[in-house]
């Protein structure tokens, strides 16, 4: 069973991958002060996202993040059978 943290992380990665978002926009939506649900901060620390142009540019899902998304989608497909 997936934890709330894992589900929110996948939701954030899917949201970022769906269309370009600037760093400031992503922070506005996903940054938190709750230590139990630090989705943005943990994704950064885990290397799931990248900011190739720094704080002023767009945020992208990293190769590691795309692998996690693919594995999640594969798992959902297997469960649906």
N, C-alpha and C positions, 0 to 999 in steps of 0.2 A: 504494500500500500504506500502511496506517495504521501509525503508530509506536506503540510501547508507551505512550508518554505520552498520545497522543491517545486511544487505546483506554481507558486508565484514567480519563481525564477524562470521557469519555462514560459509562463505567460509574458514576462518582461522580454525575454529573448524573442518570442514570436512577434511582440509589438514592435520591437526595434527592427527586426528583419522585414516587417511588412512594408515599411516605407522609411525614408531618411528622417532622422530626428536630430536636432542640434543638441549638443551636450547640455546646455542650460535647460532645454525643454525636458530632456530625460531626467535630469536632476529634480526638476519641479514636480514631476509625476512620481518618481520612484524613490527619491531619497527619504529616509526616515530617521527619527531620533529614537525609535524603539529598538533596543538591543536584541530583542527576540525575533524581529523581522527585518533584518538589515539586508534586504534583497539586492539593492544596487551595490552597496559596499562589498557584500560577499561575492557578487558576480565579478566585480573589479578585481578583488583579491584572488579569485579562482581563475582569472584569465579568460573569462567567458565573453568579454566585450573588449573592444579596442576603440581608441580615440586617435586616429592617425593624424589629425590636424590639431590636436590639443583641445583646450577648453572652448575654443571658438567654433570648432568645426562639428561635423556630424559624428555620431556614434555608430559603430557597426558591431555585428556579432562576429566574434573571432572564429577561427577554425575550430578551436576547442568547443566553443558555444554551438556552432553548427553541428558538430558531432553529437553533442548532447541532445539537441533538438531532433536530429535524425533517429537517434536511439529511442527517444521518447515516442516518436511517431510510429516506429517499428513495433514498440511494445503495445501501443494502443491498437495497432492493426492486428496483432496476435490475440489480444484480449477480445476483440470484436468477433473473432471466428467462433 
